[in-house]
Amino acid sequence: MNDPVYPRQLRASRAFLVLHGPRILGQKKKLEAEVERLPDAALPWEGKLAGPEPLRLLVAGDSTAAGTGAATQDEALPGSLARELHARTGRGVIWRSVGENGADTGQFLERHLTDALARPADLVFVTLGANDALHARSARAFARDLRELLETLSDRLPEARILMSNLPVFIRFELLPEPLRTTLYRHSRNLERAARTVIARDPRWMITDQVPPPYGPDFFASDRFHPSASGYADWARWAVEDAWHRGLSEIASAPRPAEA
């Protein structure tokens, strides 16, 4: 499916949501009742790829950090990102994931920040924002919480590079009825624009620059909402590819403390 842009309507995304609120709320409740509820990926939420001077990877976020849609985290986003980094750098990768299905950015701050900061990291991959869109949070609130998260991560993990994923392209989610699909798409693009403004403040922070390529036929899990193991692998591949020549490649030669 194409990824159309609605430049004028984007800024009025929440007003559109309010206007169509009753109908959209009814559609959301119906989806919640009918859509298959997939479990999080099985424990453990950490692993290791052998190799010299291992990089330390943290995936922080929502259901996609929890691996929903895949059987294990090795098959989900953390393991997929680790394999991409391992292939590109020739270094080992020690990876772990911290997240919660359904969490928006403010909820992640409240419930999971301490766990995210518990160990050093060379790369933090942030996958948040989808639930901020689903919960109809304002761009201002989302940007405030995202800035607090990124600043805290950088203050406490000063050696880490932070890469944030762009938000899901909801217009491609055929599961979603109209006008819910278009409304979520518009609002998510509005939130993503706010995220880009925050991320531009610090050279240690990055966000996926390009719109993801079209989702393939195996991208979605059986609930048609979360990625499958194949979808997570595709996501990791294009996220690393997109950021690699914009500065992410620097982690390949980044020095490591001897005790790490």
C-alpha positions, 0 to 999 in steps of 0.5 A, spaced: 500 500 500 502 507 498 504 511 504 500 518 502 501 524 505 496 529 508 500 535 509 494 540 511 491 535 515 497 532 519 497 538 524 489 537 525 490 530 527 487 530 534 481 535 532 480 530 526 480 525 532 475 529 536 470 530 530 470 523 529 471 520 536 465 516 537 465 512 531 473 511 532 472 509 539 467 504 537 471 501 532 477 501 537 473 497 542 470 492 536 478 491 534 480 490 541 474 485 542 475 481 536 483 481 534 487 475 537 491 477 543 498 475 542 503 473 548 510 477 549 516 473 546 518 468 551 524 469 556 529 470 556 529 477 554 537 477 553 542 474 549 549 474 546 552 473 539 559 471 540 565 475 537 571 480 539 569 486 543 562 485 543 557 491 542 552 492 548 545 493 545 538 495 549 532 495 545 527 499 549 519 500 548 512 497 547 510 491 545 515 491 539 520 491 545 516 485 548 517 481 542 509 480 541 508 476 534 514 472 535 516 466 539 522 468 542 526 475 543 532 472 538 526 471 533 524 478 534 527 485 534 533 485 539 535 478 536 534 481 529 538 487 530 544 484 534 545 479 527 545 486 523 550 489 527 554 483 528 554 482 520 556 489 519 561 490 524 564 483 525 564 484 533 560 480 538 553 483 541 550 482 548 543 484 547 537 485 552 530 488 551 526 492 556 519 494 554 511 493 555 505 491 551 501 497 550 506 502 553 506 509 551 512 513 552 510 516 559 508 509 561 515 507 559 518 512 563 514 511 569 515 503 569 521 501 565 526 507 566 530 504 572 531 497 568 533 500 562 538 504 565 541 498 569 546 496 565 551 500 560 549 500 552 553 502 546 546 502 542 539 504 545 534 502 540 527 506 542 521 503 539 515 508 542 510 512 539 505 507 536 501 507 543 502 514 544 498 515 537 493 509 539 492 513 546 491 520 542 496 523 546 498 530 544 504 531 540 506 536 546 506 531 551 509 526 547 515 530 545 516 532 553 516 525 555 520 523 549 525 528 551 526 526 558 527 519 556 532 521 551 536 526 556 536 521 561 538 515 557 544 520 555 546 522 562 546 515 565 549 512 559 553 517 556 557 512 551 551 510 548 548 512 541 541 512 541 537 510 535 529 511 535 525 507 530 520 511 526 512 510 528 508 505 524 505 506 517 498 505 520 495 507 513 498 500 511 494 496 516 489 493 512 486 490 519 484 497 521 477 500 518 476 507 516 476 512 519 480 509 524 486 507 519 487 514 516 486 518 523 491 513 526 496 515 520 495 522 520 496 523 528 502 518 528 505 522 522 504 528 527 507 525 533 513 523 528 514 530 526 515 532 534 520 526 535 524 529 529 524 536 532 526 533 539 532 528 536 535 534 532 537 537 539 543 532 540 548 529 535 548 522 539 540 521 537 538 519 531 531 517 528 530 512 522 530 517 516 526 514 510 519 511 510 520 504 511 519 500 504 512 496 503 511 491 508 511 484 505 506 479 505 509 475 511 511 482 515 505 481 520 504 476 525 497 472 525 494 478 529 495 482 523 498 488 527 504 486 530 510 484 526 512 476 525 519 474 526 520 475 518 517 482 519 522 483 525 528 481 521 525 486 515 525 492 520 531 491 523 535 490 516 532 497 514 533 500 520 540 499 521 541 500 513 538 507 513 542 509 519 548 506 518 551 511 513 548 517 517 553 516 523 551 509 526 557 506 523 561 509 528 559 504 533 563 499 529 570 502 531 567 505 538 572 503 544 570 499 549 572 499 557 576 493 558 571 491 564 565 491 560 
